[in-house]
Amino acid sequence: MPFATAVLVGLVVLWPGGAPAHERTGVGFDRQTQRATVTTVESVSCSSVNASGDTPTGDTSTAEGSSAQQQANGTCKKATIRVDTGKDKGRTFTEIVQPDQSRQLHEGQKVVVAYEPSAPKDLQYSVTDVDRRLPMALLAGIFAVAVVVVGRLRGVMALVALAISFLILNFFVLPAILQGSNPLVVAVVGSSAIMLIALYLCHGLSARTSVAVLGTLISLLLIGILGSLFIDWAALTGNTDDNTGLIHGLYPTIDMSGLLLAGIIIGSLGVLDDVTVTQTSAVWELHDANPAMGWRGLYRAGIRIGRDHIASVVNTLVLAYAGAALPLLLLFSIAQSSVGTVANSELVAEEIVRTLVGSIGLVASVPVTTALAALVVSADRPGAGSAAGMAGTTPGAPVEAGAGPAAAGARAVPARGGKGRRRRR
């Protein structure tokens, strides 16, 4: 209760009330966009297009394996695009797609177009991306159905908790950072709120859930301390790509290294929840299976389960980063850079620190949560079932197999053929 109260106070004090307004730069994601449809596509000569001064689409990247025949013949595509949203709804413009571009347009395709009001009228709109809303929404629907079908009520609660997590990120964490609040404090308060809501909503108000909450909190504190120490020591600025550079340009007061630390804490939270809940449930089930087991025995048994969990989770984190950064790692491989050179670059060093600090927090959460769970379950339910089962037994007398509650309905009755013979009924 004190921890939940502190989180609530933090939410009230730091609540931003919305992100601050700014003048659009027209760079990267900071552009006005609308949805549009490719109405017609026709083949034209690239030489005639270049001579007429028509401009190609905004995607000018090349891709190995693109149509060599089109390049040989100098055949381009001229696409007519219709704007479907905004004040210019119904307006059309043309885009020239070069044959070596990775993204080719086809008739009926839904696209996203950027709008630049200061440009000449015939150049105000340009295609920037494909509209993927429908397949993404369908995939999200399949995910939700799968979670509900398998998880049932727990699955529904998990989806509700997931929606609340996104709301906290969108309406508290991100606007509060943009308003100039300390990113570390915002991340701690926001992560704590997400943790409390998600764990108690999905697993109920119980001592078991509270142990998982405490284990997660202690591990998050460790991650915050280690992250702050090594980010400062390694001189990581958090400004390593175009997106972070744009954020720093729009909001110079944001502490980018603090933003990096906030990302480490929020990114570690989801895996921490998994580890702490699993360890707590394992200790509770071990106690239910053998109520006579003391807290030391529960801890030893739980930590054996935790070692398997640690091995799989740490491997998962490393492979997840390697998969996400595969293009970057390929570039380093092409350049024949040494492992030390690659690891020393800030772009990779950030991810190494993120992965290792998060992994240390995960490893520490196993013994911490297991010890807390063993102590709490032993104190809350000190082998009551075992004591009840032995009640009424003469000390030192052997206990027959089958004796206990299952035999309560059987009584001895005299049998024919002798006073000392009995039969069970």
PLY file of the C-alpha trace (Angstrom):
ply
format ascii 1.0
element vertex 425
property float x
property float y
property float z
element edge 424
property int vertex1
property int vertex2
end_header
0.00 0.00 0.00
2.76 2.56 0.71
4.38 1.76 -2.63
1.07 2.06 -4.51
0.38 5.37 -2.74
3.80 6.71 -3.73
3.17 5.74 -7.36
-0.22 7.47 -7.32
1.33 10.63 -5.89
4.03 10.51 -8.58
1.40 10.23 -11.31
-0.48 13.25 -9.95
2.63 15.42 -9.51
4.19 14.57 -12.89
0.98 14.38 -14.95
1.74 16.46 -18.09
-1.68 17.26 -19.48
-0.56 16.68 -23.09
2.55 17.06 -25.20
3.77 20.63 -25.91
3.13 22.05 -29.37
5.92 22.78 -31.82
6.43 23.99 -35.36
6.69 21.10 -37.81
10.12 20.73 -39.41
9.02 18.53 -42.33
11.85 16.10 -41.54
11.49 12.37 -40.85
8.39 11.56 -38.80
7.77 15.26 -38.16
5.78 15.71 -41.36
2.12 16.15 -42.17
0.85 12.93 -43.74
-2.37 11.81 -45.38
-3.69 8.53 -46.71
-3.99 8.02 -50.47
-4.65 5.43 -53.17
-2.73 4.58 -56.33
-5.38 4.91 -59.06
-3.38 4.15 -62.23
0.13 2.96 -63.11
1.58 3.17 -66.62
4.99 2.38 -68.07
6.96 5.26 -69.53
10.47 5.80 -70.84
12.88 6.92 -68.12
14.71 9.16 -70.59
11.55 11.03 -71.53
10.59 11.40 -67.88
13.97 12.85 -66.95
13.84 15.19 -69.93
10.41 16.50 -68.92
11.68 17.26 -65.41
9.25 15.00 -63.54
10.47 14.06 -60.07
10.68 10.48 -58.81
8.95 9.25 -55.70
10.55 9.97 -52.32
11.87 6.39 -51.98
15.21 6.55 -53.81
16.87 3.53 -52.18
18.19 0.75 -54.41
17.74 -2.96 -53.87
19.93 -5.78 -55.13
17.94 -8.06 -57.38
15.59 -5.38 -58.75
14.32 -5.71 -62.29
17.43 -5.79 -64.50
15.29 -5.94 -67.64
13.54 -2.70 -66.76
16.86 -0.98 -66.15
18.20 -2.21 -69.49
15.16 -0.93 -71.34
15.02 2.28 -69.29
11.38 1.68 -68.33
9.95 3.67 -65.43
6.46 3.74 -63.93
4.22 6.77 -63.79
1.69 6.43 -60.95
-1.34 8.63 -60.41
-2.12 9.07 -56.70
-5.45 10.22 -55.22
-5.44 11.86 -51.77
-8.16 10.28 -49.60
-7.98 12.35 -46.41
-7.41 15.96 -45.35
-8.44 19.26 -46.85
-7.24 18.22 -50.33
-9.32 15.02 -50.41
-9.85 13.94 -54.02
-6.81 15.79 -55.35
-4.50 13.79 -57.63
-0.79 14.01 -58.40
1.76 11.88 -60.22
4.84 10.03 -59.03
7.65 8.60 -61.14
9.04 5.30 -59.85
12.51 4.39 -61.07
13.10 0.70 -61.97
15.85 0.26 -59.37
13.77 1.44 -56.41
12.98 -1.10 -53.72
9.34 -0.02 -53.40
7.27 -0.38 -56.56
3.71 0.95 -56.75
0.76 -0.92 -58.24
-2.82 0.04 -59.06
-5.23 0.04 -56.12
-2.44 0.14 -53.52
-3.03 2.15 -50.32
-0.14 4.51 -49.55
0.88 7.26 -47.13
1.79 10.63 -48.63
3.67 13.55 -47.08
2.34 17.09 -47.42
4.59 20.15 -47.55
2.47 23.34 -47.79
5.46 25.60 -48.53
6.42 23.67 -51.68
5.14 24.48 -55.21
1.62 23.16 -55.72
2.61 20.31 -58.03
5.29 19.17 -55.54
3.36 19.47 -52.27
2.54 15.76 -52.08
4.89 12.78 -52.32
4.60 9.08 -51.48
6.54 8.18 -48.34
5.32 4.72 -47.37
2.76 1.96 -47.83
-0.44 2.08 -45.77
-0.22 -1.08 -43.63
-3.13 -0.39 -41.28
-5.37 -3.18 -42.54
-2.87 -6.08 -42.27
-1.58 -4.76 -38.95
-5.12 -4.49 -37.56
-5.93 -8.01 -38.79
-2.80 -9.41 -37.16
-3.68 -7.65 -33.89
-7.17 -9.17 -34.08
-5.76 -12.68 -34.58
-3.46 -12.13 -31.60
-6.35 -10.99 -29.39
-8.51 -13.97 -30.38
-5.66 -16.41 -29.71
-5.02 -14.90 -26.26
-8.70 -15.04 -25.30
-9.27 -18.57 -26.64
-6.27 -20.02 -24.80
-6.20 -17.76 -21.73
-9.98 -17.29 -21.32
-10.65 -14.82 -18.49
-6.95 -14.43 -17.77
-6.43 -13.70 -21.47
-9.10 -10.99 -21.40
-7.50 -9.43 -18.32
-4.09 -9.56 -20.03
-5.45 -7.67 -23.04
-7.04 -5.06 -20.76
-3.73 -4.67 -18.94
-1.93 -4.32 -22.28
-4.33 -1.55 -23.34
-3.81 0.26 -20.03
-0.03 -0.01 -20.47
-0.26 1.69 -23.87
-2.48 4.41 -22.40
0.03 5.12 -19.62
2.88 5.28 -22.12
0.93 7.52 -24.52
-0.74 9.88 -22.05
1.81 10.01 -19.21
5.33 8.78 -19.97
5.87 10.34 -23.41
4.18 13.73 -22.77
5.85 14.07 -19.35
9.29 13.58 -20.90
8.48 16.09 -23.65
7.34 18.59 -20.98
10.85 18.48 -19.51
10.39 16.14 -16.52
13.30 13.91 -15.56
13.08 10.86 -17.88
14.36 8.50 -15.16
11.75 9.60 -12.61
8.99 9.46 -15.23
10.08 5.97 -16.31
10.17 4.68 -12.72
6.71 6.07 -11.91
5.18 4.96 -15.23
6.74 1.49 -15.07
5.59 1.05 -11.48
2.03 2.02 -12.41
2.05 -0.42 -15.33
3.46 -3.17 -13.11
0.87 -2.70 -10.35
-2.08 -2.57 -12.73
-0.94 -5.44 -14.96
0.07 -7.87 -12.21
-2.91 -7.35 -9.92
-5.38 -7.21 -12.81
-4.09 -10.43 -14.37
-3.27 -12.41 -11.22
-5.59 -10.98 -8.57
-5.06 -9.36 -5.18
-3.11 -11.97 -3.26
0.10 -12.51 -1.32
1.48 -14.37 -4.34
1.02 -11.35 -6.61
2.42 -8.99 -3.99
5.61 -11.06 -3.79
5.98 -10.80 -7.58
5.47 -7.02 -7.33
8.16 -6.69 -4.66
10.60 -8.86 -6.62
10.00 -6.78 -9.75
10.44 -3.51 -7.83
13.77 -4.56 -6.28
15.06 -5.71 -9.68
13.98 -2.44 -11.35
15.86 -0.46 -8.69
18.99 -2.52 -9.39
18.61 -1.97 -13.15
18.21 1.78 -12.59
21.34 2.01 -10.44
23.51 -0.08 -12.77
22.16 1.66 -15.87
22.85 5.12 -14.47
26.37 4.13 -13.40
27.47 2.55 -16.69
25.77 5.09 -18.98
27.75 7.85 -17.24
30.97 5.79 -17.12
30.78 4.83 -20.81
29.83 8.43 -21.77
26.73 7.33 -23.72
24.81 10.35 -24.98
21.67 8.57 -26.21
21.83 10.61 -29.44
22.92 8.04 -32.03
20.54 8.15 -35.00
18.31 10.45 -37.02
15.27 9.98 -34.77
17.06 10.83 -31.52
18.79 13.72 -33.31
15.40 15.05 -34.40
14.05 14.77 -30.85
17.06 16.65 -29.51
16.63 19.31 -32.16
12.93 19.82 -31.39
13.29 19.62 -27.59
16.88 20.55 -26.61
16.03 20.43 -22.89
15.41 16.67 -22.92
18.17 14.71 -21.21
19.00 12.16 -23.93
21.14 9.97 -21.67
18.28 9.96 -19.16
15.97 8.98 -22.00
18.27 6.05 -22.75
18.11 4.94 -19.10
14.33 5.30 -19.10
14.18 3.04 -22.15
16.27 0.40 -20.38
13.91 0.39 -17.38
10.72 0.24 -19.45
12.18 -2.40 -21.78
13.19 -4.63 -18.87
9.82 -4.45 -17.16
7.99 -6.91 -19.40
10.55 -9.69 -19.05
10.89 -9.02 -15.31
7.15 -9.54 -14.84
7.44 -12.90 -16.57
10.34 -14.07 -14.38
8.97 -12.89 -11.04
5.45 -14.25 -11.60
6.84 -17.60 -12.77
9.17 -17.94 -9.78
6.46 -16.99 -7.30
3.99 -19.44 -8.81
6.61 -22.20 -8.77
7.28 -21.72 -5.04
3.55 -21.65 -4.23
2.96 -24.86 -6.18
5.91 -26.55 -4.48
4.43 -25.65 -1.10
1.01 -26.97 -2.10
2.59 -30.23 -3.25
4.55 -30.62 0.00
3.21 -28.39 2.81
5.78 -29.78 5.25
8.67 -28.32 3.25
10.34 -25.41 5.07
11.40 -22.16 3.49
14.96 -23.37 2.92
13.72 -26.41 1.01
11.32 -24.25 -0.98
14.12 -21.83 -1.84
16.46 -24.60 -3.00
13.76 -26.20 -5.15
12.64 -22.84 -6.56
16.15 -21.72 -7.40
16.71 -24.91 -9.41
13.70 -23.95 -11.52
14.99 -20.39 -11.75
18.35 -21.46 -13.17
16.62 -22.94 -16.22
14.60 -19.76 -16.57
17.71 -17.59 -16.37
19.48 -19.53 -19.12
16.58 -19.21 -21.54
15.73 -15.56 -20.79
19.31 -14.25 -21.12
19.71 -16.06 -24.43
16.41 -14.59 -25.59
17.53 -11.02 -24.86
20.83 -11.38 -26.72
19.22 -13.02 -29.76
16.43 -10.44 -29.82
18.99 -7.63 -30.09
21.05 -9.51 -32.69
17.94 -10.04 -34.81
16.83 -6.40 -34.56
20.34 -5.09 -35.34
21.15 -7.59 -38.10
21.48 -4.96 -40.90
23.82 -2.92 -38.70
25.91 -5.98 -37.87
26.09 -6.81 -41.59
27.49 -3.34 -42.29
30.21 -3.87 -39.70
30.96 -7.26 -41.21
31.25 -5.77 -44.71
33.65 -3.16 -43.34
35.67 -6.01 -41.76
35.65 -4.25 -38.41
37.00 -6.07 -35.39
34.73 -7.09 -32.52
36.36 -4.46 -30.31
35.75 -1.71 -32.86
32.11 -2.70 -33.29
31.47 -2.91 -29.54
33.17 0.44 -28.95
30.91 2.35 -31.34
28.21 4.21 -29.40
25.38 2.80 -31.50
26.30 -0.77 -30.51
27.59 0.11 -27.04
24.15 1.47 -26.11
22.53 -1.84 -26.96
25.23 -3.81 -25.17
24.71 -1.78 -22.00
20.94 -2.08 -22.40
21.12 -5.86 -22.81
23.67 -6.54 -20.06
22.07 -4.26 -17.47
18.67 -5.75 -18.17
20.09 -9.26 -17.99
21.75 -8.57 -14.63
18.41 -7.36 -13.29
16.71 -10.52 -14.60
19.35 -12.78 -13.05
19.05 -10.98 -9.70
15.24 -11.19 -9.75
15.32 -15.00 -9.54
17.00 -15.44 -6.11
15.33 -12.30 -4.71
11.80 -13.31 -5.74
12.33 -16.96 -4.81
13.55 -16.05 -1.32
10.64 -13.64 -0.77
8.13 -16.21 -1.98
9.57 -18.98 0.20
9.51 -16.78 3.31
5.99 -15.47 2.70
4.34 -18.79 1.86
6.05 -20.52 4.80
4.91 -17.82 7.23
1.41 -17.55 5.77
0.72 -21.30 5.53
3.17 -23.15 7.81
2.38 -26.72 6.83
-1.20 -26.62 8.12
-2.29 -29.43 5.86
0.45 -31.70 7.14
-0.41 -31.04 10.79
-4.08 -31.75 10.18
-3.26 -34.99 8.46
-1.29 -36.22 11.47
-3.85 -35.19 14.08
-5.09 -38.11 16.23
-2.09 -40.30 15.39
-0.38 -41.91 18.37
3.22 -40.77 18.64
5.55 -43.50 17.58
2.77 -45.64 16.06
3.14 -46.66 12.43
0.83 -44.99 9.95
-0.80 -47.47 7.58
-1.00 -46.77 3.89
-4.35 -45.36 2.96
-5.03 -43.99 6.43
-6.37 -40.46 6.42
-9.40 -38.62 5.13
-10.02 -41.15 2.37
-10.55 -43.88 4.96
-12.86 -41.85 7.18
-15.95 -43.54 5.83
-14.74 -47.07 6.59
-15.41 -48.65 9.98
-14.67 -52.06 11.41
-17.64 -54.45 11.96
-17.71 -57.97 13.40
-17.51 -60.71 10.82
-18.95 -64.16 10.87
-16.78 -66.93 12.12
-15.12 -65.29 15.08
-15.10 -62.29 17.37
-11.63 -61.24 16.39
-12.25 -61.25 12.62
-13.42 -58.04 11.05
-14.38 -56.94 7.62
-14.41 -53.48 6.05
-17.59 -51.97 4.80
0 1
1 2
2 3
3 4
4 5
5 6
6 7
7 8
8 9
9 10
10 11
11 12
12 13
13 14
14 15
15 16
16 17
17 18
18 19
19 20
20 21
21 22
22 23
23 24
24 25
25 26
26 27
27 28
28 29
29 30
30 31
31 32
32 33
33 34
34 35
35 36
36 37
37 38
38 39
39 40
40 41
41 42
42 43
43 44
44 45
45 46
46 47
47 48
48 49
49 50
50 51
51 52
52 53
53 54
54 55
55 56
56 57
57 58
58 59
59 60
60 61
61 62
62 63
63 64
64 65
65 66
66 67
67 68
68 69
69 70
70 71
71 72
72 73
73 74
74 75
75 76
76 77
77 78
78 79
79 80
80 81
81 82
82 83
83 84
84 85
85 86
86 87
87 88
88 89
89 90
90 91
91 92
92 93
93 94
94 95
95 96
96 97
97 98
98 99
99 100
100 101
101 102
102 103
103 104
104 105
105 106
106 107
107 108
108 109
109 110
110 111
111 112
112 113
113 114
114 115
115 116
116 117
117 118
118 119
119 120
120 121
121 122
122 123
123 124
124 125
125 126
126 127
127 128
128 129
129 130
130 131
131 132
132 133
133 134
134 135
135 136
136 137
137 138
138 139
139 140
140 141
141 142
142 143
143 144
144 145
145 146
146 147
147 148
148 149
149 150
150 151
151 152
152 153
153 154
154 155
155 156
156 157
157 158
158 159
159 160
160 161
161 162
162 163
163 164
164 165
165 166
166 167
167 168
168 169
169 170
170 171
171 172
172 173
173 174
174 175
175 176
176 177
177 178
178 179
179 180
180 181
181 182
182 183
183 184
184 185
185 186
186 187
187 188
188 189
189 190
190 191
191 192
192 193
193 194
194 195
195 196
196 197
197 198
198 199
199 200
200 201
201 202
202 203
203 204
204 205
205 206
206 207
207 208
208 209
209 210
210 211
211 212
212 213
213 214
214 215
215 216
216 217
217 218
218 219
219 220
220 221
221 222
222 223
223 224
224 225
225 226
226 227
227 228
228 229
229 230
230 231
231 232
232 233
233 234
234 235
235 236
236 237
237 238
238 239
239 240
240 241
241 242
242 243
243 244
244 245
245 246
246 247
247 248
248 249
249 250
250 251
251 252
252 253
253 254
254 255
255 256
256 257
257 258
258 259
259 260
260 261
261 262
262 263
263 264
264 265
265 266
266 267
267 268
268 269
269 270
270 271
271 272
272 273
273 274
274 275
275 276
276 277
277 278
278 279
279 280
280 281
281 282
282 283
283 284
284 285
285 286
286 287
287 288
288 289
289 290
290 291
291 292
292 293
293 294
294 295
295 296
296 297
297 298
298 299
299 300
300 301
301 302
302 303
303 304
304 305
305 306
306 307
307 308
308 309
309 310
310 311
311 312
312 313
313 314
314 315
315 316
316 317
317 318
318 319
319 320
320 321
321 322
322 323
323 324
324 325
325 326
326 327
327 328
328 329
329 330
330 331
331 332
332 333
333 334
334 335
335 336
336 337
337 338
338 339
339 340
340 341
341 342
342 343
343 344
344 345
345 346
346 347
347 348
348 349
349 350
350 351
351 352
352 353
353 354
354 355
355 356
356 357
357 358
358 359
359 360
360 361
361 362
362 363
363 364
364 365
365 366
366 367
367 368
368 369
369 370
370 371
371 372
372 373
373 374
374 375
375 376
376 377
377 378
378 379
379 380
380 381
381 382
382 383
383 384
384 385
385 386
386 387
387 388
388 389
389 390
390 391
391 392
392 393
393 394
394 395
395 396
396 397
397 398
398 399
399 400
400 401
401 402
402 403
403 404
404 405
405 406
406 407
407 408
408 409
409 410
410 411
411 412
412 413
413 414
414 415
415 416
416 417
417 418
418 419
419 420
420 421
421 422
422 423
423 424
